Amino acid sequence: MEQVVLSLCFLAGCGASSATTTSSSTPTAAPTTIPLATSAPSPMPTTDRDPFQVNFLQHYQLIACPAEPNPTNLCYTLQDDPSASSLGMILFAGTDILYVRQEGASCGPAERQGALKLADGSTVTIHATGTLTIHATGMYCVPGYPVQFTFTVTGGTGKYRHAAGGGTIAVGPAGNNPPIATEFWSGTIHQS
């Protein structure tokens, strides 16, 4: 299944890039560098009784955007380093898509798809089918390309087969050399 990830706009020159796709059938070429961010979103800890919180170091690679019904600006794959969380060691891998901003707007929509992978083999999926399903949507802004997502858990595999929950993902400024960023996830993920 094609994975389309909520784009972390900070990764590239959103809106002003030559990587903009205006056709739903033509993939775009990816820019080679991303403008450096000037600020990071502030983490927003959850007040839930069973919080899920994790900080990731994200490694990203710009890719050609897949055909989409809406014009795209920037796409990339990402792989987060394994990190400790209330669910144990966990990592995230997926794809982000940043859509074209409206003319004159400093922010635009973004999507993320992928999977949280736990040490026991269970997975939590973002905006896809199967495994622990999470749907995430958000906005990116320029300058700096910080991204703020909201996610909802709708299911899963393994012990997370009937999972539920939700929360936020805050992505900080992107670095180009090496291509990294930080992200903070906060919310709840319940097994039942």
Number of C-alpha atoms within 10 A of each C-alpha: 5 9 19 23 28 31 35 37 38 29 35 31 22 31 25 12 15 14 23 24 24 17 14 13 11 14 18 22 17 20 19 10 15 22 18 17 19 14 13 20 16 12 17 15 15 16 10 11 8 13 20 20 21 21 21 20 19 22 19 25 17 21 20 18 26 18 16 17 10 12 19 29 31 34 36 26 22 23 18 21 15 20 15 13 16 13 15 13 15 23 23 22 20 22 27 27 26 32 28 24 22 11 7 7 11 14 21 21 22 29 25 29 25 28 24 20 19 18 12 12 10 19 26 28 28 32 25 21 15 16 23 29 29 30 22 27 21 22 22 28 21 22 18 23 31 27 29 27 23 18 22 20 24 24 24 22 18 15 15 20 19 17 22 19 19 21 23 23 25 22 30 29 24 29 20 16 8 9 16 19 24 17 22 20 24 23 24 23 25 17 16 11
